[in-house]
Amino acid sequence: MQFLECRGVGKIYASKAGPVEALRGIDLAASEGEFVCLLGLSGCGKSTLLQLIAGLEARTAGSIRVGGIELDGPSDETSIVFQDHGLFPWMTVERNIEFNMKARSVPSDARAARAAELLTMMRLSDFAARYPHELSGGMRQRVGIARALTTRPRALLMDEPFGALDAQTRGRLQEELLQIWEHQRTTVLFVTHSIDEAVFLADRVAVFSPQPGRITATALPRPRDPETPRFTALKKELRRMLVPEMYGAALS
Amino acid sequence: MPSRVFGLLPLLALLALWQAVSWAQIYPTLLLPPPAKVAAAFVTEYPDILRNAAASITRVIVGVSLAFCFAVPLGLLIGRYQILDVLADWSIQIFRSVPPISLIPMALLLFGIGDKPAIVLIFLAATWPLLINTIFGVRSIERTLIKVARAARASEQLIFRDIILPSAMPAVFTGLRLAIGGGWLTVVTAEMIAVKSGLGYMILNAQLTFRSELIVAGIVVIGAIGLISDQGVRALRARVCRWQEGLTAEAE
């Protein structure tokens, strides 16, 4: 059975100019421990889908199941990481990391112990008492990931988490994320607009075509080496799926 | 940052100007006392000045404290729940436009002469800036932060305590500074009409008895207390909102 399953998911927003259809008929599944990238151009609805799966917004059509249970609001099985990290500026790193546990009424000594574990794992122990604005962008996002992992979620939902980082930091965090994932074997749903990032990270890439969003998926074999022709061919294929009209125009 | 001592320059210039004007005998000494005479008044009249200052300060503290306990919780609720905002918005806009001084006659009719009308007027003067700034503070919370809390399934109580209250705190302090300023303006005026003690009463009484040096002494005390209380609130804010250090352009 698939751990995470979307069937015929649609989302229509009410706006002043009338209803706007952001998603239509989305089918997407991820098995336990699978790393799936949602790849699409901006405005294609990939972040909207993630918000629906996180239970932050209500779908207007279809069904979403997490761990076999029909989703109604945020699930205990998932944690979300945002692009702008979503750290509370008035809390120290440690208190930020503890927040998700606090929200679930984990007793404070257990919270502190688990936070210490993650601080060590993310190499943040020296910064436990700092405030978020005293950290670099990459470190902030590591705090965001640590916070998401504290509750041992079975699925990690990541909304362009490295989108605001410089190339070097991004590359390092991608590798760290893969290490964490190999170690913890959580399902990962990772939204990105970067083909390179998707090809580097994912077991499977779900490509969004925009307005309203629809999905075609493609599976990628591991291990991956960016230097090989195979890798280049994958990127080419994804680019063709992502922007077919642009690709056609470039050829002619 | 330039030394704070710089801030004394305009005051010293004003003092020099005052001295020059009294030497030039533009006004008779009886109407515009020279600085030395005012200094002498401080020495001889200090028990009186102290007693009246204490009376005024007490009224402001009581009035502003009452307003704080009323307006801040109310502002947090109005900021958080749109229905309360719709309910309260027009009333707030109407009542905050009424200068508290214009309510003195009404306050006299309802509460007579004494502390009560003065405190009621200070309460009214202090309520609006506190209420409006608290609402604004709640409104300006980053949306992502609320999403983080919802995704973590934080209770409404935890959201209020750990997110809404701390993130509104800087705005609450802005409101408090304005409230104390407004309360201070109101107390002096109210004391000229509604009470038989306090700095406002002292000044008005000094005018009736041609003690112009006491008028000036009263003004100096009012200004000094205003400066000290504002510095106090800023220091308190810097402590409570320590996380804000380095986040804003305003270096305190």
Interface residues (C-beta under 8 A of the other chain):
Chain A: A54 G55 L56 G73 P74 D76 T78 S79 I80 F82 D84 G86 F88 P89 W90 M91 F99 N100 K102 A103 R104 Y131 H133 E134 T151
Chain B: E142 T144 L145 K147 V148 A149 R150 A151 A152 R153 A154 S155 L158 D162 I163 P166 S167 M169 C241 W243 Q244 G246 L247
